[in-house]
Amino acid sequence: MNGGDAPVVATDIASGVNASTGEVEGVAVGADVTVTFHAPKVGHWVAPGKEQTGELRVVPIGIPDGAPVDPKAGLIDPRVLALAPPRAAGSTKFSSGQVLVVGGSRGLTGAVCMAALASIRTGAGYATVAVPADLEHIFEIKLTEVMSVGCASRDGKLRPAASEQILGQAERAACVVLGSGMGREQGTQRLIHELTERIEAPLVIDADGLNAFAGKIEKLTARKAPFVLTPHAGEMGRLLDRDSKAIEAKRVESAREAAVRTGGIVLLKGDDTIVTDGDRLAVNTVSSPQLATAGTGDVLSGVIGALIARGSSRSPRPVAPWWPIRGLGERPGAESVTTR
């Protein structure tokens, strides 16, 4: 079928695609159009199944709206843009949430800057970067709206001796973003481990913050406060000690495994970005290949940090408005939001 010239129309889901996960074992049909019934399935939206679906059309077949149980999976659609916590007329920069970004090293100063600026532009009232002292002048030049704190460093990298200074800054933060451009030296990784365990504010762990736990994912269970992990497939592979191709082949399973093993919220980046607490699953439907460029992950971590700091749920198990998704057990157009 894949070798023929005729258009291919799949009914329900392309043959060879797992409807619950999007996984493909062996060869699957590459459809030009998929006509599915009542509601889309996870396999239509998650790679590699997404790539076999083609144009997705959902048709009603007489099943009424609603379901006897809350759906455990759903789609993140543009309605998410309306759910950022509002700022009152009398709000101040302090009541609008403070974000601390910890990271930076020689050659990687841009990552911290993008995360910090993203947090400001997402509405955080105050942002501070905790960076190597011998590079602080670079951040002072690059950042206008953001405060900087130079911390103990050597050769452009944060040292374990910086922990108390960073922890002091974290006491005033409503959310901390950890790992942007931080480097992978052994001393830096020890600092990341200590900060992850001791920072009491909600934590977003990205980039080298994730790499510090490569093959040591269980160390994250020592953390008591809520946290979000934002790996791409390569970082997830290092966390779970497997090849990135294995992650891409089983994206839903990998994301859920990481969430269960750590107790955190996992956001597995990609065109079909997956967010899960290990139980419920949300899949992004707003495709944007333009985001496949260096630095957008740092922007994402800053956005998440700001949303948490501004008052989105700080629960280790997310509730609305963290999950503005249309349940996959419902017809498109049903105006319900999956919450818990």
C-alpha positions as CSV (number, residue, x, y, z in Angstrom):
1,M,0.0,0.0,0.0
2,N,2.8,2.4,0.8
3,G,4.4,1.8,-2.5
4,G,1.4,2.4,-4.6
5,D,0.4,5.7,-6.3
6,A,-3.3,5.7,-5.2
7,P,-4.4,7.9,-2.3
8,V,-4.8,5.9,1.0
9,V,-7.7,6.4,3.3
10,A,-7.5,4.8,6.7
11,T,-10.7,4.1,8.7
12,D,-10.4,4.6,12.5
13,I,-6.6,4.4,12.5
14,A,-3.8,3.5,10.1
15,S,-3.1,-0.2,10.2
16,G,0.0,-0.9,12.3
17,V,-0.4,2.0,14.6
18,N,-1.2,1.4,18.3
19,A,-4.3,3.6,18.9
20,S,-3.5,4.0,22.6
21,T,0.1,5.1,22.3
22,G,1.0,5.9,18.7
23,E,3.7,3.2,18.7
24,V,4.4,1.3,15.5
25,E,5.8,-2.2,15.5
26,G,7.4,-3.0,12.1
27,V,5.7,-1.3,9.1
28,A,2.5,0.8,9.3
29,V,0.3,2.1,6.6
30,G,1.1,5.7,5.7
31,A,-2.4,7.2,5.2
32,D,-3.2,10.4,3.3
33,V,-6.4,10.8,5.2
34,T,-7.6,9.0,8.4
35,V,-11.4,9.0,9.1
36,T,-12.0,8.2,12.8
37,F,-15.2,7.8,14.7
38,H,-16.7,9.9,17.5
39,A,-13.3,11.1,18.8
40,P,-9.6,11.1,18.0
41,K,-7.3,8.6,19.7
42,V,-3.9,9.1,21.3
43,G,-2.3,7.2,18.5
44,H,-3.5,9.9,16.0
45,W,-1.5,12.6,17.8
46,V,1.7,10.9,19.1
47,A,4.7,10.0,16.9
48,P,5.4,7.8,15.2
49,G,1.7,7.1,14.7
50,K,1.0,10.8,14.1
51,E,3.3,10.6,11.0
52,Q,1.1,7.8,9.5
53,T,-2.2,9.5,10.1
54,G,-2.2,12.2,7.3
55,E,-5.2,14.5,7.5
56,L,-7.4,13.5,10.5
57,R,-11.1,13.8,10.1
58,V,-13.4,12.9,13.0
59,V,-17.0,12.0,12.2
60,P,-19.9,11.5,14.7
61,I,-21.6,8.1,14.7
62,G,-24.4,8.7,17.2
63,I,-22.5,8.3,20.5
64,P,-23.7,11.1,22.9
65,D,-21.2,13.6,24.4
66,G,-19.7,12.8,27.7
67,A,-18.4,9.5,29.2
68,P,-19.1,7.5,32.3
69,V,-15.5,8.2,33.5
70,D,-13.2,11.2,33.3
71,P,-10.8,10.7,30.3
72,K,-7.2,10.0,31.2
73,A,-5.8,11.6,28.1
74,G,-6.6,14.7,26.2
75,L,-5.5,17.3,23.7
76,I,-3.9,20.7,24.5
77,D,-5.4,23.2,22.1
78,P,-5.2,27.0,21.7
79,R,-7.6,27.5,24.6
80,V,-4.6,27.2,26.8
81,L,-3.7,30.8,26.0
82,A,-6.7,32.0,27.9
83,L,-5.8,30.3,31.1
84,A,-2.8,32.3,32.4
85,P,-3.5,33.6,35.9
86,P,-4.8,37.2,35.6
87,R,-3.0,40.1,37.1
88,A,-5.2,42.4,39.3
89,A,-5.1,46.2,38.7
90,G,-3.4,46.7,42.0
91,S,-0.8,44.0,41.5
92,T,2.9,44.8,41.9
93,K,6.1,43.2,40.7
94,F,6.4,41.3,43.9
95,S,2.8,40.0,44.0
96,S,3.0,38.9,40.4
97,G,5.6,36.2,41.2
98,Q,9.4,36.0,41.3
99,V,11.4,33.6,39.2
100,L,15.0,32.6,39.8
101,V,17.0,31.1,37.0
102,V,20.2,29.2,38.0
103,G,22.7,28.3,35.4
104,G,25.2,29.7,32.9
105,S,28.8,28.8,32.0
106,R,31.4,30.0,29.5
107,G,30.0,29.7,26.0
108,L,26.4,29.1,27.3
109,T,25.3,32.4,28.7
110,G,22.5,32.8,26.2
111,A,20.5,29.9,27.7
112,V,20.0,31.7,31.0
113,C,19.2,35.0,29.3
114,M,16.5,33.5,27.2
115,A,14.9,31.7,30.2
116,A,14.9,34.8,32.3
117,L,13.5,37.1,29.5
118,A,10.8,34.5,28.8
119,S,9.7,34.5,32.4
120,I,9.4,38.3,32.4
121,R,7.5,38.3,29.1
122,T,5.1,35.6,30.4
123,G,4.2,37.9,33.2
124,A,6.4,37.2,36.2
125,G,6.8,40.4,38.1
126,Y,10.5,39.9,39.0
127,A,13.3,37.7,37.7
128,T,16.8,37.1,39.0
129,V,19.6,35.0,37.5
130,A,22.1,33.2,39.7
131,V,25.2,32.9,37.5
132,P,29.0,32.4,37.7
133,A,30.6,35.5,39.3
134,D,33.4,35.6,36.8
135,L,30.8,35.9,34.0
136,E,28.3,38.2,35.7
137,H,29.4,41.2,33.7
138,I,28.1,39.5,30.6
139,F,24.6,39.1,32.1
140,E,24.7,42.7,33.4
141,I,25.2,43.8,29.8
142,K,22.7,41.5,28.2
143,L,19.8,41.7,30.7
144,T,18.0,45.0,31.3
145,E,14.8,43.9,33.2
146,V,16.5,41.1,35.1
147,M,18.6,41.2,38.3
148,S,21.8,39.2,38.5
149,V,23.7,37.6,41.4
150,G,27.3,36.5,40.9
151,C,27.9,33.2,42.7
152,A,31.0,31.2,43.5
153,S,32.6,30.0,40.3
154,R,35.8,28.9,38.6
155,D,36.7,29.1,34.9
156,G,33.2,30.3,34.1
157,K,31.3,27.5,35.9
158,L,29.3,27.5,39.2
159,R,31.0,25.6,42.0
160,P,29.5,23.6,44.8
161,A,30.4,26.5,47.2
162,A,27.7,28.5,45.5
163,S,24.9,26.5,47.1
164,E,24.2,28.6,50.1
165,Q,24.1,31.8,48.1
166,I,21.7,30.3,45.6
167,L,19.5,28.8,48.3
168,G,19.3,32.2,49.9
169,Q,18.0,33.7,46.6
170,A,15.6,30.7,46.2
171,E,13.9,31.6,49.5
172,R,12.4,34.7,47.8
173,A,11.4,32.9,44.6
174,A,7.9,31.6,43.7
175,C,9.6,29.2,41.2
176,V,13.2,28.3,40.3
177,V,14.5,27.2,36.9
178,L,17.6,25.1,37.2
179,G,20.1,23.9,34.7
180,S,20.1,26.3,31.7
181,G,23.6,26.3,30.2
182,M,25.1,25.1,33.4
183,G,27.6,22.6,32.1
184,R,28.3,18.9,33.0
185,E,31.4,19.0,35.1
186,Q,31.3,16.8,38.2
187,G,31.3,19.7,40.6
188,T,28.5,21.3,38.8
189,Q,26.5,18.1,38.9
190,R,27.0,17.8,42.7
191,L,25.7,21.4,43.1
192,I,22.6,20.5,41.0
193,H,21.9,17.4,43.1
194,E,22.1,19.5,46.3
195,L,19.9,22.3,45.0
196,T,17.3,19.9,43.7
197,E,17.0,18.3,47.1
198,R,17.1,21.5,49.2
199,I,15.2,24.2,47.2
200,E,11.7,24.4,48.7
201,A,10.1,26.4,45.9
202,P,8.5,24.7,42.9
203,L,11.3,23.7,40.5
204,V,11.6,23.5,36.7
205,I,14.6,21.3,35.8
206,D,15.9,21.6,32.2
207,A,19.0,21.1,30.1
208,D,22.1,20.3,32.2
209,G,19.9,20.1,35.3
210,L,18.5,17.0,33.6
211,N,21.9,15.7,32.4
212,A,23.1,15.7,36.1
213,F,20.6,12.9,36.7
214,A,21.6,10.8,33.7
215,G,21.3,7.2,34.8
216,K,20.5,8.4,38.3
217,I,16.8,9.3,37.9
218,E,15.8,7.8,41.3
219,K,17.8,10.6,43.0
220,L,15.0,12.9,42.1
221,T,12.7,11.1,44.5
222,A,14.5,12.8,47.4
223,R,12.9,16.0,46.5
224,K,9.9,16.9,48.7
225,A,8.5,20.0,46.8
226,P,6.8,19.9,43.3
227,F,8.9,19.9,40.2
228,V,8.7,19.7,36.4
229,L,11.1,17.9,34.1
230,T,11.3,19.2,30.5
231,P,13.5,16.8,28.5
232,H,13.8,16.3,24.8
233,A,14.3,12.7,23.5
234,G,18.0,12.8,24.0
235,E,17.8,14.0,27.6
236,M,15.0,11.5,28.3
237,G,17.2,8.8,27.0
238,R,20.0,9.8,29.3
239,L,17.6,9.9,32.3
240,L,16.2,6.4,31.5
241,D,19.6,5.0,30.4
242,R,18.5,4.1,26.9
243,D,19.0,5.3,23.3
244,S,17.0,8.3,22.1
245,K,15.6,6.2,19.3
246,A,14.0,3.9,21.9
247,I,12.4,7.0,23.5
248,E,11.0,8.2,20.2
249,A,9.5,4.8,19.4
250,K,7.7,4.7,22.8
251,R,7.1,8.3,23.7
252,V,4.0,7.8,25.9
253,E,5.5,4.9,27.8
254,S,8.8,6.8,28.3
255,A,7.2,10.0,29.6
256,R,4.9,8.0,32.0
257,E,7.8,5.9,33.2
258,A,9.9,9.0,34.1
259,A,7.0,10.6,35.9
260,V,6.3,7.5,37.9
261,R,9.9,6.9,38.8
262,T,10.5,10.5,39.9
263,G,7.1,11.7,41.3
264,G,7.3,14.8,39.2
265,I,5.5,16.3,36.2
266,V,7.2,15.3,32.9
267,L,7.0,17.4,29.7
268,L,8.6,15.4,26.8
269,K,9.4,17.9,24.1
270,G,8.6,17.4,20.4
271,D,6.1,18.3,17.8
272,D,3.7,16.2,19.8
273,T,4.9,17.5,23.2
274,I,3.6,15.2,25.9
275,V,2.8,16.3,29.5
276,T,2.0,13.6,32.1
277,D,1.9,13.0,35.9
278,G,2.3,9.3,35.2
279,D,-1.4,8.8,35.1
280,R,-3.2,11.4,33.0
281,L,-1.7,12.4,29.7
282,A,-1.9,15.6,27.6
283,V,-0.7,15.9,24.0
284,N,0.0,19.1,22.2
285,T,-1.9,19.7,19.0
286,V,-0.5,23.2,18.1
287,S,2.3,22.2,15.7
288,S,5.1,24.6,15.1
289,P,8.3,23.4,13.3
290,Q,9.8,26.9,13.8
291,L,10.4,25.9,17.4
292,A,12.9,23.3,16.3
293,T,15.9,25.5,17.0
294,A,18.5,26.1,19.7
295,G,17.2,28.1,22.6
296,T,13.4,27.4,22.4
297,G,13.7,24.9,25.2
298,D,15.2,27.6,27.5
299,V,12.3,29.9,26.6
300,L,9.9,27.1,27.5
301,S,11.4,26.6,30.9
302,G,11.1,30.3,31.6
303,V,7.5,30.3,30.5
304,I,6.7,27.4,32.8
305,G,8.5,29.1,35.6
306,A,6.5,32.3,35.2
307,L,3.2,30.5,35.0
308,I,3.9,28.7,38.2
309,A,5.2,31.8,39.9
310,R,2.1,33.7,38.8
311,G,-0.2,31.3,40.6
312,S,-0.9,28.2,38.5
313,S,-1.2,25.0,40.5
314,R,1.8,24.2,42.7
315,S,0.5,20.8,43.5
316,P,2.8,17.9,42.8
317,R,-0.2,16.4,41.0
318,P,-1.6,19.0,38.6
319,V,-5.1,20.4,38.7
320,A,-6.8,23.0,36.5
321,P,-5.5,25.2,34.9
322,W,-2.5,23.0,34.3
323,W,-4.6,20.7,32.1
324,P,-6.6,22.8,29.6
325,I,-7.4,19.8,27.4
326,R,-10.3,18.3,25.5
327,G,-10.7,14.7,26.6
328,L,-9.9,12.2,23.9
329,G,-13.1,10.4,24.9
330,E,-15.2,13.3,23.7
331,R,-16.2,14.7,20.2
332,P,-14.3,17.7,19.0
333,G,-16.3,20.8,20.0
334,A,-17.3,19.5,23.4
335,E,-16.5,22.4,25.7
336,S,-15.2,20.4,28.6
337,V,-11.8,20.6,30.4
338,T,-10.2,17.5,31.9
339,T,-9.4,18.3,35.5
340,R,-8.8,16.4,38.7
